[in-house]
């Protein structure tokens, strides 16, 4: 697994914008990305490249590998924590998510980034170098696992001298990455919107840890202002951990995307 250059797929007209779709992290809330992708499919809005952070890397990677967001909704209904993670003796994390990597390989095969139908990048953080890592080469499933490795909860991914953790810890909505990779019309989907106050008191150590991480992540939302279109599904009240809310989250994603369709089409049609 390595970094590298990524070029958007070629376009028919030089004047056509290169559309970059950025899918942010948000644990179980990431299912809302499927609703956005469904609306885009229906409306003929197709990205030239996709950048995903954490849960956004799961939705983005599967979509770029050729999965329909409608079919992925059925897949998401079957997801349970026991299918993607297993507890391990505490060392660098409490859970191992290699099961998730295996599930992704079952869905798309052991493909590399070069095999994908749409150019895709997953973001992670090299904890030892304190820097954001943009993954565009190597095995897609492993890169997604790295992007989802929430520190302290899931074991990090060891990649040579690097120790890779969840990309959202440094930039949960990496719009600048899509821009740097050549996109000049930037659509971002934020499934970690500002909280609705007052926040519910955490009931256990996991909720406490996630709430603290969420607070730190929201404080670093420096890229949202770079997006031409920012889509924020109305999911601030929903759980980060409950995979039983698939259809509701997809519905919220669809509703949020539909609010922006007219503007996106107008913007793209004016180029």
N, C-alpha and C positions, 0 to 999 in steps of 0.2 A: 504494500500500500504506500503510495507516494503522492506528492503534489506534482502539478504540471500545468502546462498551458491548456486552456480550453477555449475553443472558438465556436461561436454560435453557428448553427447550420446555415448554409447559404440561402440567400433570398433571391426572388425572381427579379426584383427591381432594386437598383442601388439606393433609391430614395426611401424604400420601405424601412420602417424602424425595426430595430432588433429588440424584440420583447423579452425582457427578463422577468421571470416569476420567482419571487422569494417567499418561501414557506417557513414560518417561524416555529419555534419549539413551544411545547405546552403539555407534555405527557399525554394522558388520555384525550385531552381536548384537541389533539392533533387530528382526530377523526373529522373535525369540521372542515379541514382542507379538502376532503373529498366532495363536500357540497359545493365548494367554490369551483373545483375542477369539473364537476358535473355541469354546472351552468356554463362554464367556458366552452365545454365540448358542444353543448346545445347551441351556443351562440357563434360558434366558429372562431373563438378567440384562442389562438394557439401560440404558446411561448416558443421562442427560439432557443432558450436555455432556462434551466430551473436550478435554483440554489436552495438547499434545505438545511436547516439547523435542527438537531435533535429530532423530535417527532416529525418535523417538517421534512427531514431527510428520508424518513420511512415513506411518507406519502409521495414525495417527489421522486425518490428512486424507483418505486414500483410503477408510478405513472410513466416515467421516462423509459422504463423497460418494456412498456407496451400494455400494461394493465389498464383496463377501463375503470374510471372512478366509480361507475355504477356497479361493476363486479366487485370492486374493492370494498364497497359498502357491505356486501354479503360476507366477505372475508372478515371484516372488522367485527361483525356480530359474533364471530366465533372466538375472538381473542380473549384470553384470560391471563392473569399474571403468571399462573402456574405453567402456562404454555411457553412463556418467553423468558422467565427468570427462575432461578433456584437459589435457596439460601446456601451460603458457604460460611466456613469459620471466618470470623472478622479478621481481615488483614488490611487490604486496601479498599475494601467494600464489603457490604453485607450480602449482596446478591451477585450471581454470575448470570449474564444475559447472552451467553453463547447460544442458548436455545433460540433466542430471537434471531441471531445470525443464521441458524440452521433453518428456521421457518422461512426467512427471506430467500434463502437459497432454494428451498422447495418451491417457492412461488415463481422465481425468475431464473433459476439455474445459477450456476457458479460463474456469473458473467462478470466481465470487466467493464469499466467505464466506456471503453472503446466500442463495446457491443450495443450500447443503449441507442434507442431510436431518437431520443432528444438529448442533447448535451446536458450533463448534470454535474453538479458539484455539491459535496457534503462538507460541512464545516465541523471542525473539532478544535480543541485547545491542547497544545503541548504544555502540560503542567510544568515540566522541568525548564522549558525555555520561556514560559509566560507569554506565549504568542498564539494567535489564531492560525490554524492550519487549514488550507483549502485543499480538499482531497478530490482529485480529478483523474487519478490513475490507479490501477490495481483492481482488486476485487470489490465489487459494489457492496455486497452484504457485510463485509468486514468494516468498510468505511462507515456504513450506516450504524453499525454497533458502536464504533468509536464516537460518532456524533451523538449517540444516545446515552453515553456512559456517565450518568449523573454522579458527580464526585461524592464519595462517602456512602452512597447507596449501592451503586453498581461498580464492579471491578473495572478499572481502566483498561485500555487496550495498549499493550506493549508493542511498539513498532520500532525495532532497532533501538536507538538511544532515546526515542521519544516515549512519553507516557501520555496517551491521548485520553481526554475526557470530553464531556458534553460541550458542543460548540456554543450552546446558549449561555454558558457561564461568562463568556467574554463578549459575545454579540449574538443575541437571540433572534435578531431580524437583520441578517447581513446584506442589506441592500447595496452597500458599497462593493461587496464581492461581485454581485451580478454586474454592476457598472464597470468594475475593473476587468471583468471577463468579456466585455464588449457590448453589453446591452445598453441601449439608449432610450428605451421606454420601460420604466420600472414599476411593476405591480407587486406590492407586498401584502401578505396575508398574516395578520397578527392574531394568534390564538391565545395570547397571554396579555389581554387588554388590562387597562388600569383597574384596580380593585373597586368593588362596591363596598363602601364603608357603612357600618363598622364590620371589620373582618371577623369571622367566627373564630373563637378561641380554639387553638389546636388541641386535639384529644389524645395524641400519642406522639412518640418521638419522630415518627415519619412525617406526620403533618407539621410538626414543629420545624423539622429540617427543611421541608419543602417551602413552608411559608417564609423562612429566613432566606432561602435561595431565591424565591420569587421576588422578595423585596430588593435583594441585591441586583437581580437581573433587570427589573423595571427601572432601577436607578441608572442603568447604562444603556437606555434605549436611544442611542445617539444616531442611528441610521434611519429611523422611521421618517424623518423629515426629508430624506433624499428620494423617497418614492414619489412617482407621479400619481399613483393611486394607492391609497392605504385602505385595505379591507379589514374591518374588525368585527367579526361575528359577535353577537350579543350572548356571550357565554361566560361572563365574569362570575356568575353565580354557580357555575357547574364545577363538578369535582375534577381534580387532576388525576384521580386514581380509578374512577369507575368506568370500566369498559362496557357497562351495561346501558350506556346512554347513546349508543351509536346513531340511531335514527334521529334522535333529537338534535344531536350535534351536526349531523349532515344537513338537517333542515335549517338550522341556524346559519350554517355556512352558505347554503343556497340563497337564503334571504339576504344576507349581507352582500353576496356577489351580484345579485340582481339589481341592487341599488346603484351599482357602478357600471353596469353593462353599457348603458346609453353613452356615458361619458367616454368609456374606453373605445367604443366603436367610433365615436366622433373624433377622438384624438388620433386614432390610427388611420382613419379615413382622410384626415387633413394632411397627411405626410405626402 
